[in-house]
Amino acid sequence: MIFVLKRKWDAEAVRMYQEGLENQLQEAKKAVVIAKAEGERKKALETALEFKKMGLPIADIAKGTGLSIDEIEKLK
């Protein structure tokens, strides 16, 4: 009887461990997606600032970078 219970407990422990690993993997994937989006936004802001310094029209900068006109006007 004890062997049956031990197997059951072991199986449950393995299942719980696997679920924990899956949750950690999902969280890591979310973090990567967020970091990538933040990096792309930072690059777009840097590019827009350089274009603004070059004197390009704000509407064209917005179209090229995907940023709003308000965001571009606030850049310094």
Secondary structure as UniProt FT lines:
FT   HELIX           2..54
FT   HELIX           58..65
FT   HELIX           69..73
//
